[in-house]
C-alpha cells in the first residue's frame, strides 16, 4: 500500500529545542526549567504565524513527560515522546481555541483537570489560538488557571496577545517568539533541499525566504509548492529565482534596485517604466511598495552606519551593492524619500487602484525630495547678504550619475513594417487603401535612395553626450541644431514633377523643404522620429509637439515655445545639451535633413501685451543674467534665466 505524501512543513517539523530555528532564547529557558525542575503551571507563547509557537509547546510537553530527558531535551525515543509526536498521547490534550471557544468547552476542561494522568508525569493542555476564547470562557477558567492541580500544565499559543485578558496574562509566563531572519531561513531550506535532493538556486532560496516574511512554515510551504511547479528532483531540473518571482508576484532585487535608482536620480520616466513592467508581470504592488521602503531603508542604514552588515539581513553581494549606492547619495535625500514613502503607507493600503496611486505617490515623493529646501534657500540668501560667513553656505548638490536602465525594462517600440501590396492587374478595381500604401512605399524608397541609411539615435546615458557641454546650450541668439556636415543631396536627373522656372538657382535642402513640406508636417516627422527612437526621446516628442512651427528666412525650421503654456521643467529638458543632441540626431533620420532652431515665443508675434509687460529679448536676457545678484543666485542654485517680462 502506497503511503500518503507528507508536506515538508510536517515532515521537517522540529522535534527538539535545538531544531527550532531562530528561537534559541526560548529553548534555553525551557531546557533549564526542565533540568532544574522549576516548571510553572501556565505558559503563553506569543508571535506571528509559522515561527514555532505550537511546535515549541509540543516539544515542551515531550520534555516534561520524557522518561529519559537529556539536559532538558526530550529523547524522542521513549513511548511517551513517540506518542506525543504522533498525537496519540492521552495525557497531552491539544485544543483549537477557535472552535472550542464557548464556556461549555472550558467547563469540560475544568472538570477533567482533577483526574490524574494516565501514564505520564503531567497532564498538559495545549490551547492554540487562545485569543479566540470568549470572555465568559476565560472567566470560567480563571480560578483553575490560578491554582491548578500539581499534575496539570497549561500551554497557550496566540498571534494576538492584546486580545487575551490581562488577568490571564498575569497568571502565565509569557514568551515572545521572534520573526526568523532571512539568512536562517535560507540556511534551513538549503539543508532540507540537500536531504530531499532538490536542485535549487541560491537566489531562489533567498526569494522564498523573503516571501515567507519571517515564518519558517510559510517558507517550507512555498518551497513545497515550487517543487510541484518546477520539479528539481531530477537531473536537468532546477528551481530558479525567476520562477519564485513569477509564481508569487514578488519583486526581484534587480527590480527594486531600478525603482530605487529612479527615485534617487530624480528620473520619473525611469520609475514609470519600471512600474509598467511590474504591473504587466502581475507583481503584487502592495508587496512591491513594502519592499521598496525596506530597500531604501537599507541604503540609508548603509550610508549612516559603518557597521550596517551586523544588523542587515543581507548577503555579502547585496550589502556591497547597497554600500556602493549609499556612498554616492546624500543622506538627507534618502531620509526625505523614505519619510515620504512611509507617510503614504496607510493611504496606499486603502487605495482602490494600487497602480495609479503608486504612480502619483512616487511622482510626488520624488519631486518633493529633490526640490530645493526652504532652509537651504534662506541660508544662501543670508550668506549672500553678509549675515552669515561664506563658510556656512550649504555645499552644492552632487550630481547623481545613474547607470543605464537594464535591458529587461527598456524595450524598443518599433512600428510594424508595412507589407508591400501587389500591384493590381490591368482592369482590376483598385482600393483606396492600396493606392495610399503604394504611394507611401514609393516615397519611402525614394527618400532612402537620396539620404541613405540613417544613424541610430544614442540614448541619454552615453559617453558621447558628455562631449556636449553646457556652453553649447547657452547661446545669445537661441539654440541652433546645425548638422556637422552638409548632407549629400543629389537632385533628380529629370525635373519632372517639380514646378521650376527658368533661371531658378539650384535647389538646396532648405529650399526643397519649403516646396515639399509645411512646417507642421516637418514638426510631425520630427516627433515621429523621436517616438520611434525609444521612451526617453518619446518625452521630448510630447513636449516639442506643443511648440509653434514656422519657416525662417534661411530655410530652417523654427520651433517656438510659449512660456505661458509650456512648463518650465519641460523647457529646461528640451534645452538640455543632451536633449539637443538627441533632437539633432533625429533630424538626420528625416527623409531630407533640416536645421532646427528652438526659440521663445514673444508677444510681439501675436500683438498681445498683458499688464503693461513684454517679453525680454535675448540681448536683454543676457544683461539680466549678468547682474551681480542674479549671477550669484544662479551660480549658487545651479539655475539659468530662461524667461523674463519687462515694462513696456
Helices and strands as residue ranges (DSSP letters): H 8-11, G 17-19, H 24-35, E 42-46, H 53-65, H 79-86, E 92-96, H 103-112, E 123-128, G 130-132, H 135-146, E 152-158, G 161-163, H 166-169, E 173-176, H 182-196, H 202-212, H 216-230, H 241-248, H 253-264, H 268-280, H 285-304, G 308-310, H 316-327, H 331-343, H 345-350, H 354-370, H 374-385, G 390-392, H 432-451, G 464-467, G 470-473, E 479-481, H 509-516, H 519-533, H 535-544, E 548-551, E 557-561, H 568-575, H 577-587, E 596-600, H 603-606, E 613-615, H 618-626, H 628-637, E 645-647
